[in-house]
Amino acid sequence: MFFRARNSAPPPMTLEGALGPNDRLEAASAMRAPAPDALSVAADGSLLFSSGASVLKLRAWGQPPEPFAQFPAPVTALAGSPGGRVAVGLSGGALSVLDPAGRPLSGWRPPAGLKSIVDAMFLSEDELVVVDHGYAAGEPMLALAAWDEEGRGRIAKVSREEAPRLIAEGLWCPMGVARDAGGELLFTEFERARIVEIGGRARRSGYPGYLGRLRRTGSGYLLTCLSRRDSLIEFLKTERAFVADMKARVAPSHWIAPRLDPAFRHDVPIEAGATRLFGEIKPWAPSFSYGLVIELDHNLAPIGSAQSRAHGRRHGVSDATIWNEDMVAVSKASEELLRLGRGEGET
Amino acid sequence: MVRSLGNRMKASRLTLPFALQDLPRLRPPRFVLSSRRVLADLLSKGWVESATPIVACALVVAGVLTTQHGFFAPANLANLAQYASDGGLVVLGLLLVVAVGGIDLSVGSNFAMSAFAALYGFHILNLPLGAVLAMSLAAGALVGLVNGLLAGWIGCGALLTTLGAMITLRGLYTLASQARLVAISTSTRSDDLWDWIGGGQPLGLPVGFWVLLIVAAMVLTMFRQMRFGWHVLAIGGNRKAARHGGIPVKGTIVAAYVLGGLIVGVSGFLYAARQNSVGSDTGIGMEFFALTALVVGLGGFVPGRGAVVPVMLGFATIYILNNALINAGLRGDFVQFAMGAILAAILAVDVKFRKNRHRLIASTYLDPVAFTVDEAVAGFTPGGDAKLKGAELLATGEVDGPEDVLLDEEGHLYCGTRDGYLVRLAAPDHKQRSVVAKIGGRPLGLALDAEGRIVVCVAGMGLVRVAKSGEVELLTDQTSRSWLSVHDDTTIRMADDLDIAPDGIIYFTDATKRYDIESWGLDLLEGRPNGRLLSYDPATRKTRTVCDHLVFPNGVCLTHDGGHLLVASTWTTSLLIFDLKNLRAGPRVFCRGLPGYPDNVNRASDGGYWVALAGMRNPVMDLAMRHPGVRRRMTRAVAPANWLFGNLNIGGVLKLDASGRIVEAYWDEPDGPLYMITSMREHAGSLYLGGVTNNKIGRLRLPGANADWTGPASYWGRR
């Protein structure tokens, strides 16, 4: 009893209180978008979103999206500048910066050796910060990240005129970047479920999900979670021999890992509380996938959430932003753009 | 046509299409050796409740033996025995009152008063000895009656009532004894029997000690065997429930107080006979001595526990301790101090032990073992064509958990439900639902016997037979205890599936001896051979353990030749085969490396077998079976809902040929309605599918199957 104090990490947050269960994601109005990933509000007030290898532009909710740009590889990151420039990260680590009309601009060169670009942010019209989670296009990041023994993530600054430079290395699967009120950069770490500063210091940890992107809003931040944090996964991180055996004998597609998609599969284990009764999963059942967007205040403390629970379909939320005063999110599992209305922190 | 088909099937029944001795032999272990399991099983025993007084008594005896020379010499022992009856009997009287939920502080005063009554009757009134005894007992019982009426009948509160009685009685006693003490001590009456009671030593022990032993035995018998004793314990355990159960609560409480007073009266009488006098301090502090002994024995004031032996041990502990400390020449107040400290230590240990015992059991009960699952036969995993898609769904929402489905010769469909009913869905469309019988428990496997009655395996109950009229008869719920197990495995814990041989003997499985139906999944995490195959012979009504230590034996199916038995071993994903003519030879492996966890097995019309897969294997779960430490630590560190578990959300049906080769696999879509399939029966060209967590029964038309074939015809020739 007295020895437990050595473990000083705070207990992870649970889906209670401000994060209590709701079905806001399930109840949201939706728009189909094949293979969506990232969102960005353009300088002209329209919404840019990625769909596979293309970037589409939505002028108003309910209107058909217009093509904005097309790329040879799936789009994995989107960022807009106040001046209207759009940065696009591509699967495999390529970067493209477009002018407001969608034409590529020359002179933007990412550092060599980036495995991916999963998020980007303009620091100024001519300077960009890009996030590389460290897993190449073919690598199943979701399966691998929880069991990796080293942080592979890198952060780079890319300028139009100067040579690009790495500003941080060894992060644990960083997924998103945002700037706090003081202008300091914050990064989300996927499987560590925490938000860190550039030096690696944790600003806040113990979030109840495996984190995706972080977006600044008027009232604080929107934090997307690709999946819910799972106590079985957290426990198995301490079982090194078992994990080594799993890596040696089992293909990554069968590993225990956070998932984006709630579909039933026969080739992965379940958790004991997730058995179907009368064909259905209980909403409160544990699950390896989940739909979760957390609203944070300026101090990164949760003040609200939008959820799709274990029996829902709108899991794997990869991005969320405020557009025309509405919260808009992307569900990778249901391949939809969701409009959630005003956030709880916006009132 | 029908006849010729029947004849052809009869011909194929004669032999198995393979030589049994070519199959690999499986040797189940003779016993399971696990230190954790032994510890958990010991801690689960009822008598462990009394471990603290036993250990405390042993420690005190050991301590006295090592520090005091000659304490346990015969002379001193006789001396100890001489005085033991006073306190010992009072403790027993108090135990009675505490067991019924009361307390009696007046035992000390009562003791003194009874002793005085005896002396008064003997010396002043010159009564015959029988009348003296009666007077003493009456004095004790009267005090008990007053206490009982006030505390039990009127409800004045036991503590206050008996506190009042203690003070009043002490006053009365002081007045009476001061008035008569001189007369008593100057009396010259003597009586041989009186003296013998006071100082006689039949068979080497004082009379008082014999009385103590006899009274203790009587109280023990009362608590164990007699209605009154059970009523007392029931009231102490839960007064409200006892009243609802029809026990006369108030009368029983009063009777318990009276009986307690009576025993104190006996003690007073013995004291009077021995001492032949009383003093002003007689019985003072006795209530605290008795309460302490009781607390040590029971581990606190625990109503509803008639633990005579532990309480006597508690009494012995403090009696010996007290005497040893006085013997050692310590000052009285220091003796009190030391006694108090030692008792506090004993109680602290006891409280901790009681509080943590169940935790200790919980953390040691599950003891996983390393376990290698055979490589799965390739080519039979879900994907591609979902053959169960489009199966007709019967009784949707009307059956809760049909683990097994059964069809009789008229085509009526039967299944058990989670709430303990046996339900019939009438032929031909199976829409009309009626309850055949309320069984209780959790009905699992079903089989029709030669007379058309349904024999049901009921988890938590055993083997039950339901007549056509709906009459329920428990056939068996016990088998012989296995010798090499601390855990008493007499009771059949999870009767799972059965089949009936041509000679009428019922073969059935007890899937796990260690987990109940609600927590059967723990058996997977443990992975030990916890199950057994049993047989029940209706002719002799004898239950026999055919084969112990099987790994979750589940479905049972008699082969088409009627001479062999297939038993599914769920966690090893294999089917075993037993030769009914030579059951002692043990099982052989009929089929191994199934792609999922096999549940029930049944005959197919073409001479093969259907195997239900309750869930699917997957590489990580198979791997986890090789890592028992992970599973054990997980059950401690992770909440049960998050435990790694076999995938029971997708299941299917396998078709085996007569020699045990998988020939076909049936699946529903991943999110389809037929997901965890625990049983299937072929009947007249259709396959009926049940699932223990489902609320519907599936029916799949089997194109090309013999539409005349039915289970009852295959087993009993009925059509």
Interface residues (C-beta under 8 A of the other chain):
Chain A: D230 S231 L232 F235 L236 E239 A241 F242 D245 M246 R249 V250 A251 H254 W255 I256 A263 F264 R265 H266 D267 V268 P269 I270 E271 A272 G273 A274 T275 R276 L277 F278 G279 I281 A285 P286
Chain B: T381 P382 G397 G521 G596 M616 N618 P619 V620 M621 L623 A624 R626 H627 V630 R633 M634 A637 V638 A639 P640 A641 N642 W643 L644 F645 G646 N647 L648 N649 I650 P670 D671 P673 Y675 M676 T693 N694 N695 K696
